[in-house]
C-alpha cells in the first residue's frame, strides 16, 4: 500500500487518536490518485516547481491587493450587503474555476507531469449531526473573517504591503489552529 | 503611491478563478491557503513536544512545502503592490452607506486598505485592536481548520467543484460574519 502523510503518524502517550483516515482533509496535497502521490510530491518539491508556485502566489497576492479583497473596509461592506464588489469577485472566480474544472474532468486532462487529476470529495463526517463541522467551524471562521477583515490569503498579502501587525494576526491564527488541533478529538465532526 | 482605484471585480474575479485550474494542471494541487496555518504549526512545534497533537504530526515538508512557498508569494505580491503598483485606497472607494455605518462605530480615517486606528502595533493595547487583530486572527485559524477550509478552499475551490459541504461552510461563514458585523463589532468598537 502506498504511504500517505498520515499513516506514518506515531501514537502519542496521551491516547489521542492518531491514525487519520487517508486523505482526510489535507486538501492541498491529495488530488492525484494514491499510486501517483509519491511521484507527484517529489515533482512538486523540485526547485523549478517551487519557483512556479512562488510566482503563482505573487500573481494571486497582487490580484488580492489590487482588487481590495484584502481590505477590512471591503469585508465590512460585504457583510452589510452594501456593494456588489466582493460578490462579483467571488462569484466570477467560482464561475471561471468551475468551468475550468468541468473542462478538466470532461477532457480527462492530467497534470503537466502526467498524473491524473481527481478532486477529493469533502466528507460529511460520522458524527451524530453530519456536517456539524461545516456549520460550526464555518461560523467561527466567519466571525474571525468579519473581525479581522481578512481570511488567510489576505493576511499574508497585507503583511507584504507593510501592515506588519498582520504578522501578529498570523501568529494568533496559528495559535487558533493549534488550539483546534488539541481539541479536535473532542469536537463533533 | 496611494489613492488608486481598485481593479474592477470582473477583471480580478476571473483572474483569481484561473488559479484553480493552474494549480491543478501544474501539480494536482488545490487552491486552499489556510492549510498553511496547519503546516506552520506542524513546523513550529518539535516532534518531541507533548503539546504536538496527532493532527500536527505529519511530514509538512513533503506535503506543505509548495503551499508555504505559495504563501510566501502572496507576501511578495503585497510587497510588489506597495513598491510598484501602488496601494488602492479602499476606504475611499467603498460605498457611502458603509462609510456612514463605520463612522457611526467610531472609524474616522478612511485611507489605505485597513483603518490604522485598529491595525497598528500600538492599537493592540486597545479593546478594538485586540478584538479585530488578535481575537479575529485566532477565530480565523480555529474556524478554518474546524471547517476544513477557508475562503479559497471552500468558497472558491469547493463551490467550483459543486461540493455541498463547502456550500454549508460558506453559509456558516455568513452566519458568523453577520453576527460579528451587527452584534459584536458595535460592542467592541464603541
Interface residues (C-beta under 8 A of the other chain):
Chain A: X5 X6 X8 X9 X10 X12 X13 X14 X16 X17 X18 X20 X25 X26 X27 X28 X29 X31 X32 X36 X40 X41 X43 X44 X45 X49 X50 X52 X53 X54 X55 X56 X57 X58 X59 X60 X61 X62 X63 X64 X65 X66 X67 X68 X69 X70 X71 X72 X73 X74 X75 X76 X77 X78 X79 X80 X82 X83 X84 X85 X86 X88 X89 X90 X91 X92 X93 X94 X95 X96 X97 X98 X100 X101 X103 X104 X109 X111 X112 X113 X115 X117 X119 X121 X122 X123 X124 X131 X133 X134 X135 X136 X137 X138 X139 X140 X141 X142 X143 X144 X145 X146 X147 X148 X149 X150 X151 X152 X153 X155 X156 X157 X158 X159 X160 X161 X162 X163 X164 X165 X166 X168 X169 X170 X171 X172 X173 X174 X175 X176 X177 X178 X179 X180 X181 X182 X184 X185 X187
Chain B: X6 X7 X8 X9 X10 X11 X12 X13 X14 X15 X16 X17 X18 X19 X20 X21 X22 X23 X24 X25 X26 X27 X28 X29 X30 X31 X32 X33 X34 X35 X36 X37 X38 X40 X41 X44 X45 X50 X51 X53 X54 X55 X56 X57 X58 X59 X61 X62 X63 X64 X65 X66 X67 X69 X70 X71 X72 X73 X74 X75 X76 X77 X78 X79 X80 X81 X82 X85 X87 X88 X90 X91 X93 X94 X95 X97 X98 X101 X102 X110 X113 X114 X115 X118 X119 X120 X121 X123 X124 X131 X132 X133 X134 X135 X136 X137 X138 X139 X140 X141 X142 X143 X144 X145 X146 X147 X148 X149 X150 X151 X152 X153 X154 X155 X156 X157 X158 X159 X160 X161 X162 X163 X165 X166 X168 X169 X170 X171 X172 X173 X174 X175 X176 X177 X178 X179 X180 X181 X184 X185
